[in-house]
Amino acid sequence: MGLVGLLDKIVSGMVDIDKGRKNLATDGLEHTGRIFYEKGIAISLDTFKKTQATANPQTMVLVELAFLQQELQLLSE
């Protein structure tokens, strides 16, 4: 998987984590929130593992930066 694919996956994982957080805070949607949250965490962890397997420091930093930027953006909304 190339850099663009890794960045796409990490953003996808963050979106699911955010959906999960929002649904966990909504009455009646806790189960759905938990599913989204767990799915997002799984996608993000898998992406980080694939990134580490590339052994390319620049790729690792870019993926981690994308994760953190997305996290900060979603938390500020």
C-alpha positions in Angstrom: 0.0 0.0 0.0 1.4 3.4 -1.0 1.5 6.6 1.0 -1.8 7.8 -0.4 -3.5 4.6 0.6 -2.1 4.7 4.1 -3.2 8.3 4.6 -6.7 7.5 3.3 -6.9 4.5 5.7 -5.8 6.6 8.7 -8.3 9.3 8.0 -11.0 6.7 7.5 -10.2 5.2 10.9 -10.3 8.6 12.5 -13.7 9.4 11.0 -15.1 6.1 12.5 -13.5 6.9 15.9 -15.2 10.3 15.8 -18.6 8.8 14.8 -18.2 6.3 17.7 -17.5 9.1 20.2 -20.5 11.1 19.1 -22.8 8.1 19.2 -21.6 7.0 22.6 -22.7 10.4 23.9 -26.2 9.9 22.4 -29.0 8.0 24.2 -30.0 4.9 22.4 -26.9 4.9 20.1 -24.3 3.6 22.5 -24.1 0.2 20.8 -23.6 1.8 17.4 -21.1 4.2 18.8 -19.1 1.3 20.3 -19.0 -0.5 17.0 -17.8 2.6 15.1 -15.2 3.3 17.8 -13.8 -0.2 17.8 -13.8 -0.3 14.0 -11.9 3.0 13.8 -9.3 1.9 16.4 -8.8 -1.4 14.5 -8.3 0.4 11.1 -5.9 2.9 12.7 -3.8 0.2 14.4 -3.7 -1.8 11.3 -2.6 1.2 9.3 0.1 2.0 11.8 1.4 -1.5 11.6 1.5 -1.4 7.8 3.3 2.0 8.0 5.9 0.6 10.4 6.5 -2.4 8.0 7.5 0.1 5.3 10.5 1.1 7.5 10.4 4.5 5.8 10.7 7.2 8.5 9.1 9.8 6.3 6.0 7.7 5.7 5.7 6.9 9.4 5.9 10.6 10.3 3.4 11.6 7.7 0.9 9.0 8.7 1.3 9.9 12.4 0.9 13.6 11.6 -2.2 13.0 9.5 -3.7 11.0 12.5 -2.9 13.8 14.9 -4.2 16.6 12.6 -7.4 14.7 12.0 -7.8 14.1 15.8 -7.3 17.8 16.6 -9.7 18.9 13.8 -12.5 16.5 14.9 -12.1 17.4 18.6 -12.3 21.1 17.9 -15.6 20.7 16.1 
